[in-house]
Amino acid sequence: MEKKIFILILAALLIVPATNFASGDRGEHNKKIGHEMVKMDHGDMKDMDSVGMSTDGKMYLLGTHEVDGVKGMAHMNDVRKQMAEHGMKQTHHIMIAFEDVANGDAVEIGSVAVKIEDPDENISEAIKLVGMDGHYGADVILDKKGMYHFKFGTKLVDGKKRMFHHHFENE
């Protein structure tokens, strides 16, 4: 039980820089997934794969994928150093935030799980993501070199099921 509480607290602490990065300024963008800061530095994210960003570990932008009027923006933090210090095997914190394309509002109500396909084409069981300050996240183990595929299954507030696909090359 202590380990779970520690993981949740650690995840929350790691999320704050990512949330600030994703939200742009603190004004009107609190209700939106802010892409302005990313666009200014990197252009349109829909054309991006993984881009290393400098944080305590690395932050990787996994890109944006739109499905049935909802945009999902996924990113990931490398947390292996912090987790190893506490005897844990998780290497990355993966997170995804959703935006209603029609009005730009954040979609924060619903359930989200991810299945991860590793470089050997093994597919994990569904991992439930926890809602955290405007996004959903979980700590995962990505310990092999090569391409990972993330398939986020959602049932958001409108009741529709959607699948968002992102990928990451672990070097």
C-alpha positions, 0 to 999 in steps of 0.5 A: 500500500505504501508503494502505491501511495508513493507512486501516486505522489511521485507521479503527481510531482512529475506531472506538474511540469508536464501540465504547465508545459501543455497549458501554455499560459495560466489564463484562458488555456486552463480549459484547453490543451494549449499547443501554442508553446509547442507550435512556437518551437516545433511547428504543428504537432500532428506531424511529429513523432518523438521529440526529446524535451529537457526536464528532470528526465526527458519529456517526449511528445508523442503527438496529437491524434484526432478521433470523432471530434476529440483530440488526444495529445500524448506525452511521456516523461522518463522517470527511471532514475527517480523510480530506481532510487525507490527500488521500482522498475517503472521507466516512464510516466505516460499521459494523455489529455483530450480536447473537444475539437468543436469548442476547445474545452478539455475533456476530463471525464471518462475512463482511459486504458492503454495497451502497449505493444513492445518492440518484440510485438508483445501486447500488454494487458490493458493498463488503467490510466488515472485522471490527474489534473487535466490528463490521464496517466500511468507509470509503465516499463519500457525497458527494450530498445525499439518501437513501442505502440500505445493504443489508448482506449477511451470512453469519455463523457459523451459515452463514445468509445474511441481508440487513439494510437501513438508510438515511441522509439526507445533508443 
